[in-house]
Amino acid sequence: MNEDNTTNAVIGIPRAISYYGNYPFYYGFFKALKIKVVISDKTTSQIINDGCKYLVSDTCLPIKVFTGHVINLLNKGVEKIFVPSIQSTAYKVNNCSKIRGLPEIIRNVISREFKMIEPTLDKTENINLYNFCESIAKEYNITDKKIIKNAMKAGFEIYNNFKEMAKSGLTYTEALNHAVNGEKISKKINVVRPISVAIMAHGYNLFDERISMNLIKKLERMGVNVYSSLNVTGDEAINAIERLGEFQYWANELELTGVAAHYILNGKADGIIALSAFGCGPDSLMFNEVSYHAKEHNIPIIHLTIDEHTGEGGFITRIEAFTDMLMRKKQINIKKQTQDYQANQNTEKLMQFKEMKESCKKSVSRSKIKKL
Ligand code: SF4
């Protein structure tokens, strides 16, 4: 199948930017083409520092992190590195200039010798996913359309399994590991947590544990149920954006405005956390838009910005203050509603609220102990 018989063909994938949304697809696609995938290591301080050395300081953190991951792959001896240019993901649904021009950035800042595999996806200009995949395969002398289409099908199979598992309640890492192992399992969520938040954030910020400083785990330990882009389908996100009277302009908007809009409208989240990189233009526009609608629906929102200097102490203090405020608000509501149910003798609801009250008490005392 591989015309130059390159069963030892290799591609290096930086664990950053599009890796977080598309890796299950990339993995299935390359595996079907018999191209070995080498991923860069998980983000470390060293990787961030390496990226920072090559870029001007006001470049956003995710691009610095991506650059650091390219260096990491070069240090592993990988010679072909995947640096896609994802311009638009639907007609006039665009990425920011840095993601669009990623190959140009890398070419201009890293002077070491290596081959960039730099396919373009630009649906506004009719450059679709098949064209994207075809140009990758061509770099490995694979030109047979049927082989390329079958590899895409294999990629989608893993990608769809990943999405389904994540939506059923598995964490990002659990869903990813099962998907690439060819497994498909689902999880029943039994944990009752008193409050819930929706996080609006790019996958490359939220699911990179070093960049987000393990935000999801920290919140869960504080007794907070977390919703993210893993729990919302693309259709649900688009639908929610439209119901708020907005429209999708940015390619990553579904993970941000879409997630926030979905939870603003369905009332399942007590608050919204916006996590974004310092200096990100698209995120600041989306945050303003979401803030306006959150205020309209009386849902508290906090904006956490991150860069390479963000310290964990201040970060924890801000999320603790926010979740404590949500907890108090919830307790006041529970008290008010309990009185209503008592007046109406609704015993079923009263039992549910008693359980909720107990879990609120436990979570508040846990967060106080942590602060001491
Ligand atoms: S969307 Fe924002 S954070 Fe992401 S690459 Fe562009 S400027 Fe950076």
Residues whose N, C-alpha, C, O or C-beta is under 5 A from the ligand:
A	BS01	SF4	C60 P62 C96 K98 I99 A277 C280 G281 P282
